[in-house]
Amino acid sequence: MAKGGDTTMTGNARALVRKMKQQRQLYVLLLPAIAYFVLFQYVPMYGAQIAFKDFKPTLGIMGSPWVGFEHFERFFNSYPFWSLLRNTIGLSLYGMAVGFPIPIALALLLSHTNGRAFKRFVQTVTYAPHFVSTVVVVEMLALFLSPRSGMINQWIVSLGGDPVFFLGSPEWFKTLHVLSGVWQGAGWGAIIYLAALAGVDRGLHEAAVMDGASKLQRIRHIDLPSIMPTIVIVLILQLGGMMSVGFEKTLLMQNSLNLDSSEVISTYVYKTGLLGTRYSYSAAAGMFDSAINFVLLVTVNRLARKLTETSLW
């Protein structure tokens, strides 16, 4: 039996090698992508061990002494831990609740728009913000929402209200962060759904029209079931990165006045690690963040496979 199994494995290996030789041009094209992930995603994982060490730059990674889970325990018992966790999860869930369905709705509306010129105009207008730098987006928020000269506050004052310092108010931080993200990413996020809708059989729509179905009924019974696998895959990916809120934008919008709601794990890691030079402690905090993302990704993928028979693997 063992010899038969070895023969089968050898035959499979030979078939794989023969197939790779036949398609060697494709594998050569794949090499840059593989090299990128190996060099910038897997090789740096070697340094993650400093989360379990008392890392000293003068001693290096190998020379620094092991301390086990000491930094993790210190992070879990630290004063800002629960606040960081609450802000990170709250901002992510808020962003998903608002930002996830909007690209789907936009794609569905565009797919049922008859005017080609109008459709292209809307696509261009909604795609364009994706190419605006995050720094520029935050600066735009600061200009529009300025309590002295901002357009929004000028409207509020003209209506008899008092100016509001939006960027300095903890209660406004999450809303501004999420809505500006929707403005910047909704059009770009709709592309994948438009591509999925392009594959829907037009004969189904024609038959539904012949039966007197409205656009809303066609969307509900034809379009949504057709793109549901795509929706599930995107949802899995977003839930798998739930703890990874936009670091750059969060840090740029952050100030001493809104810190109670704007401090998340990623900004805390940056401040304690790079600014505070507490490398091992910040590495432990960052590894905790990544571990939660990994567990969420595996869990959601398994649930999606059981409930919808659609999953990443």
C-alpha positions, 0 to 999 in steps of 0.5 A: 500500500505504501509503495502504491501511495508513493507511486501515486505521489510521484506521478502527481509531482511529475504531472505538476512539474510537466504542467508548470513547464508548459505554462512557465510564462505564466509562472514567470509573470507570477514571480514578482507578486510572489517575491513581493509577498515573501520579502514584505509580508513573510520575511518581516514576520521574523521580527514579530518575536520581539513581542516575547522578548525584552528587545534592546536595539544594542543586543539585536533580536537574537540577543535580547532575552525572552520574557514570555507573555509579560508584554501582553499581560502588561497591555491587557492590564493597562489603563487604556486597553478597554478604551482602545478596544472599544474605540477600535471595534466601534469605529470598525462596526460603524464603518461597516454598517454605513459603508458596506451597503452603499457600494452595493446600492450604488452598483445596483442603481447604476446597473439600472440607469438607462442614460449612458452619458449620465451613468458615465458621469456618475461613475466618474464623479463617484470614482474620483475621490478614491484617488484623493490623498488621505492627507488632502481629505483630512485637510478638506474636512478641516477647511469645511468644518472650521468653527471660524471660516468653515462653510458648514459652520457658516450655514449653522450661524446663518440659521441662528445656531452656534458654531461647532468645533466638529474635529475637536468633539469626541462625539463627532469623530466616528461620524466624520471618519466614517462618512468621509470614508464612504465619500472616498471609497463608495464609488471605487467599492462599487466596481466589483459589484458592477463587474458581478452584475455584468455577468447576470443573464439579461434574459432573466431581466427580459423575462421578468419585464415580460411578466410585469416585474418592477425594477425593485422586484428585479433587483430583489429576485435577480440581481441580489441573488446573482451577486450574493457570492461576491457580497459574501466574499467582500464581507468576509474580507472586511470582517477579517480586517475589522481591527485594522481601521485606517491608521493614517486617517485616524492619526491625522484626524486625531487631536488632544480634544477628541482623543477619548474616541479617536485613540485606537490600537493602531495609533497606540502602537505607533505612539508607544513603539516608534515615538515612545521606543517601547518596541516589545510592548507595542509589538505585543499590542500589534500582534494582539490586533493581528491575532483578533483579525485572524480569528475573525477571518477564520470564524467568519469564513467557516460560518459563511461556508456553512450558511451560504456555501461561499467562502475564501477557502 
